[in-house]
Amino acid sequence: MSPHFEHLLTRHCAPAIMGAKVSNLVMVSKEDYPDIDEILKHYNILFSKRKLKFAALKESAYKHGILVYNQDMMAELLECPRIRQFLKNYGYDLCLNSQDCIKRLKERLQNGKEFPHEIGVFLGYALDDVDCFIKHKGKHYTFCGYWKVYDNPEEKMETFKRYDRCREALETQLDNHGSLQKALH
C-alpha cells in the first residue's frame, strides 16, 4: 500500500489504531486516492484480527472522510445507556447495533442540513463535552485539544498527552518497519 496513506493514517488515527481511543477521523483527497474503496477493503482485511475497521463516512467534491475504529470498543461505547439516550435525541433510536449507528451517522453527514455534532460521541469524546459543545454552540469551552473541553480539563489533558504518545510511538514504528502492518506486529 501507499506509504503516504499509511503516514496519513498514523498521523491522524494512531490513538484508534493503537487501541487508546475508539476511533479517529481522517480526510483524504479524492485526487490522491481515487480508489479509496479498494484501499479501505484491503485495510479491513489486513487489520481484521485487530478488530480495526476502515469506513468511508463522508464524501465531498474533493475529499473522503474515513472513520478508523475498533469494532469492539465502538460496540461497547454505543451500548452505554447514557450514550444511547443521548443519541436518541438525534434519530438513532432505531439503531440495533454499532453498524446501524454508523450507517445513521453517515446518512446524517451526507444528507443533513446541519452538521451532526453528535459525531463527537463516535470519536470517543467525553459525552459531557459533546453535550456542552452542542448546547453552547462551540463557545465557552475551557480549552481545546483533540476536542473542545468543558469539564475536567486536567483529566482531558492527560488523555490528550496519551494520544500524542500513541502517535509518536506509531510514527517511530512505521519509520522503523516500513509498513503499518509490520509496525503493529
Buried (B, 14 or more C-beta within 10 A) or exposed (E): EEEEBBBBBBBBBBBBBBBBBBBBBBBBEEEEBEEBEEBBEEBEEBBEEBBBBBBBBBBEEEBBBBBBBBBEBBBEBBEEEEBBEBBEEBBBEEBEEBBEBBEBBBEBBEEEEEEBBBBBBBBBBBBEBBBBBBEEEEEEBBEEBBBBBBBBEEEBEEBBEEBBBBBEBBBEBBEEEEBBBEBBE
